């Protein structure tokens, strides 16, 4: 991708690569190299806010620094499928998909017992990321590398386009401070999502209510005399804003020691598909359906993991998503309104349990 301001990005991702000699082991690699002009980073350094830490819940929306620089990352997730539930006998799913929806071969949603339903994974993901922000009066280069260790119970019937079931993810992330890392840190995260199918109606093929809960804490966090150490970079850890959570705010708009998030959306798939009127377009793009999804989000960051604080003076946004199923992928464009403006996020896949 390239932009008119001079920004450029290369992004490569693969999913469920499999080793012939280890049938239960899957690999998800992601690599990205990008250079961005006039990039806004919600990190401390803006001279107009000398006594305010950027990214906190009460921080000004103008407390950010703007500059140019590279943002590069690499992640390699190794997933081992445990012999539980649907993963006991069926190592690779055999989904029968009709018109963009699951017709047969569900791998979850039949029970709330992980021993009987869903696919359970133990995951290890090495990661690396480096972000530069350079301007006339500010320069910063924050780098991190380490490991994510995760247990993921994917009890959704069809993870690509779920209509029922749930998912549970528990994750520990650790940067050991090795190599070129800017600091060492530890983050704990948990995420739970669930889906309810209202069925077919006169106007819609399906109406799916989706709910997501996510929370994070940084036990390594140390603050003394206004300075914070052993914290993750603003672009990871307890962060809200951007593609996945609080879509009405810029990326990493809120970042602190801890965070909590609630999101819900109603995914409505009309029976009418305008692409059926353009057979030449359909030949190449294969758009099986379009979808509209009104959504609402609540979230907050805080300097300590206190449920009272995390549920006081919460941020919110409300929006509408437009999604399509094209060539086996869900493509989405979400527009959300918050107290600080309007955000537009475009990405592959649904926002929950990416």
Secondary structure as the mmCIF struct_conf table of DSSP 4:
data_model
#
loop_
_struct_conf.conf_type_id
_struct_conf.id
_struct_conf.beg_label_comp_id
_struct_conf.beg_label_asym_id
_struct_conf.beg_label_seq_id
_struct_conf.end_label_comp_id
_struct_conf.end_label_asym_id
_struct_conf.end_label_seq_id
STRN STRN1 UNK A 2 UNK A 2
TURN_TY1_P TURN_TY1_P1 UNK A 4 UNK A 5
BEND BEND1 UNK A 6 UNK A 6
STRN STRN2 UNK A 8 UNK A 13
STRN STRN3 UNK A 17 UNK A 19
TURN_TY1_P TURN_TY1_P2 UNK A 20 UNK A 21
STRN STRN4 UNK A 22 UNK A 41
BEND BEND2 UNK A 43 UNK A 44
HELX_RH_3T_P HELX_RH_3T_P1 UNK A 47 UNK A 49
TURN_TY1_P TURN_TY1_P3 UNK A 50 UNK A 51
BEND BEND3 UNK A 52 UNK A 52
TURN_TY1_P TURN_TY1_P4 UNK A 54 UNK A 55
BEND BEND4 UNK A 56 UNK A 56
TURN_TY1_P TURN_TY1_P5 UNK A 57 UNK A 58
BEND BEND5 UNK A 59 UNK A 59
TURN_TY1_P TURN_TY1_P6 UNK A 61 UNK A 62
STRN STRN5 UNK A 65 UNK A 81
BEND BEND6 UNK A 83 UNK A 84
HELX_RH_3T_P HELX_RH_3T_P2 UNK A 85 UNK A 87
TURN_TY1_P TURN_TY1_P7 UNK A 88 UNK A 89
BEND BEND7 UNK A 91 UNK A 92
STRN STRN6 UNK A 96 UNK A 98
TURN_TY1_P TURN_TY1_P8 UNK A 99 UNK A 100
STRN STRN7 UNK A 101 UNK A 104
BEND BEND8 UNK A 108 UNK A 108
BEND BEND9 UNK A 110 UNK A 110
BEND BEND10 UNK A 112 UNK A 112
TURN_TY1_P TURN_TY1_P9 UNK A 114 UNK A 116
BEND BEND11 UNK A 117 UNK A 118
STRN STRN8 UNK A 119 UNK A 134
BEND BEND12 UNK A 136 UNK A 137
STRN STRN9 UNK A 139 UNK A 156
BEND BEND13 UNK A 157 UNK A 158
TURN_TY1_P TURN_TY1_P10 UNK A 159 UNK A 160
BEND BEND14 UNK A 161 UNK A 161
BEND BEND15 UNK A 163 UNK A 164
STRN STRN10 UNK A 165 UNK A 175
TURN_TY1_P TURN_TY1_P11 UNK A 179 UNK A 180
BEND BEND16 UNK A 182 UNK A 182
STRN STRN11 UNK A 185 UNK A 197
BEND BEND17 UNK A 202 UNK A 203
STRN STRN12 UNK A 204 UNK A 217
TURN_TY1_P TURN_TY1_P12 UNK A 219 UNK A 220
STRN STRN13 UNK A 222 UNK A 224
TURN_TY1_P TURN_TY1_P13 UNK A 225 UNK A 226
STRN STRN14 UNK A 227 UNK A 229
BEND BEND18 UNK A 230 UNK A 230
TURN_TY1_P TURN_TY1_P14 UNK A 234 UNK A 235
BEND BEND19 UNK A 236 UNK A 238
STRN STRN15 UNK A 239 UNK A 240
BEND BEND20 UNK A 242 UNK A 245
TURN_TY1_P TURN_TY1_P15 UNK A 247 UNK A 248
BEND BEND21 UNK A 249 UNK A 249
TURN_TY1_P TURN_TY1_P16 UNK A 251 UNK A 252
STRN STRN16 UNK A 254 UNK A 255
BEND BEND22 UNK A 257 UNK A 257
STRN STRN17 UNK A 258 UNK A 270
BEND BEND23 UNK A 271 UNK A 271
HELX_RH_3T_P HELX_RH_3T_P3 UNK A 274 UNK A 277
HELX_RH_AL_P HELX_RH_AL_P1 UNK A 279 UNK A 285
STRN STRN18 UNK A 287 UNK A 302
BEND BEND24 UNK A 303 UNK A 304
HELX_RH_AL_P HELX_RH_AL_P2 UNK A 307 UNK A 310
TURN_TY1_P TURN_TY1_P17 UNK A 311 UNK A 311
BEND BEND25 UNK A 312 UNK A 313
STRN STRN19 UNK A 315 UNK A 326
TURN_TY1_P TURN_TY1_P18 UNK A 327 UNK A 328
STRN STRN20 UNK A 329 UNK A 338
TURN_TY1_P TURN_TY1_P19 UNK A 339 UNK A 340
STRN STRN21 UNK A 341 UNK A 348
BEND BEND26 UNK A 349 UNK A 349
BEND BEND27 UNK A 351 UNK A 352
#
